[in-house]
Amino acid sequence: MVVALKELRERGVRIDYVEGNRDFFLAGSPYSGLFDTVGNEVIFVAGGRRYLAVHGDGLNDRDHLYRFWNRLSKSRASRFFMLHLPRSMARWLIGVTERQLAKTNFRHKSTIPAETIREYARRRLQEGFDVLLLGHFHEGRQWSIEGGEILLLEAWFRSRKVELFGVVGNQGG
């Protein structure tokens, strides 16, 4: 993957990375140079439409346990400890934590929170965007709402599709 990203950058392709809930500390890492931007949201224009790409894991403000975990796991203190723990211990700790979290919050994980997504989209589309692009929910869906459109992307680990916007020409299928 690193080689492919480097080749795309050398060809002048812009690559923006929206961090997700399993992405930790990419900005400032040795890999950050593979991307034009790394962040929580990316704004771009393609085909004359203004897009806002957001991972989507923070939309449900009623999922307090997840929001707490997200803030804690991405904090400076967590970064410090993960950088200074032996690699095997850090991997073990991450594995244990993920297994424990997988057993929680089924109420928030069992369905796509369509109304929460629509409420968020209404607010953000009013900022001048045409399309809200979300990835966290791992199911491809599309909704038209007043003021624009919502696109939920399929999970990359299932589809192996990379979303390309504004790219012209044959991309090799």
N, C-alpha and C positions, 0 to 999 in steps of 0.2 A: 504494500500500500504506500509506503514512504516513497518508493521509486516512482510510482505512478503520480503521486502528488507533485514531486519535484519536476517530472516531465511536463505536467500540465502548467505549472508555474513558469517553466522555461518557455513555454509556448504562449505565455501572456494571459493565461486563463486566471481570472480572479477566483480565489477560493476563500470563502468565509465559513467559519466554524461556530455553530451555536452549541454551547456546552449544555449537556444534559445531566440528568441526575446521577449517572455513573461516570461522568467525566470530572476528574479532579485535577485542578491546578495546571491545566494545559497552558494557560497564558503564562509566559515567562519560563516555560520549560524548554528543553532542547528541541521539542517538536513544534513550538509556536511559530518558528520561521517558515514552516510549510504553508502557513495560511496568511492571507492578507489581514484578516481580523479574527480574533477569538473573543467571544463575549456571550452575554445572556440573551441578546437580541441583535439581529442584523436587519438593516433597512437596505433595500435595493429596488431598482426599477428594471423591469423586463417586459418587453412587448408593450411599452407605454403604460404599464400598470405598476403602481407603487406597492411593494410588498413589505410586510413586517414579519420576520421569522423569529419565533420565540419557541423555546423547547416545549413549554406547556406544563411542566411539573408543578409550578407554583400557582396555577390558576385557582385551585380549589382552596379557598381560604378557610374552609371548615375542617380540613384535614390537618389539625393542629400537630399531631404526632409527626407526620411527615415533614411539615414545615420546620418544626423544631430540629429534627434530624438533619434536614438539608442545611440549615444555618450552622449547626454544630459541625457537621462533617466538612464543610467548605470554609471553615474559619481559619484564621492565621494560626491559632493554637494547634488545630488538627494538622495543618500543613507542617508546622514545626515538628510535631511528634512523629508524623509519618516519614519525614525526611531523616530523622535521627534514630528511628527504630531499626533493628536489623531487618533486612528485606523479608526473611522468612517469618518473622514475628508480625510484620506489617501485613503480609498476605494472609496469615492465619487470622489476625484481628478483623480484617475486611471480610473474610469468608464467614466467620462466626456472626458478625454483625448483619451481613446480608441474609443469612439463614434465619436469624431471629426476626428481622424486619419482614421477611416473606410471610411470616405467620401472623402479621398484624394488619389492621386497617382494611379488612375485606369489604367493609361497607363502601370505602372510597375506591377500591380497586376493581370491584366486580362489574361496574358499568362505566361507560363513557359519560361524564357529566355534561350532557349536551346543553342543558340550560345555563350552567356555569360558563361553559365555553362561549355560548351566544352572548351572555351578559358582558364578558370580558371583551369579546369581539366588537360589540356595539361601542364600548368606551374607546377602544384603541382605533377602530376605523374612523371615528370622529376626529382623530388627529391628522387625517389626510391620507390614510392608506386605503388601497382598493382591496387588498387581500391580506388576511391573517393566515400565516402558515405555521402549523403546529406539528410536532413530532412525537411527543411523549406518550400518546395514547396507543400507538402501534397498530392502528387500523386505518386504512385509507377511507376517508369520507370527505364529502363536499357538501356545504350548505351555502345557499344564497340567503343573505339577510339584508335588511334595509341598510344601505350604505356600503355594501360590498359583499365579499365572499370569504368563507372559511374553508381552508384545506387542511385536513389531517393526513399526514403522510404514513405510509405503511412502515413497519419496522424494517430497518435495513437488515437485521440479522435473519429475517424471514425471506424478504424479497430480493436482497442483494442489489437493489436499485439505488443509484445515487441520483438525487434530484439535480437537474441542470436547468438553469433559468437564464435566458438570454444568450445561449450558446448557439452559434450558427454553424451548419455543416454536419457531415456524417460523423457521429461519435462512436461508431463501431458497435452499435446495438447493445 
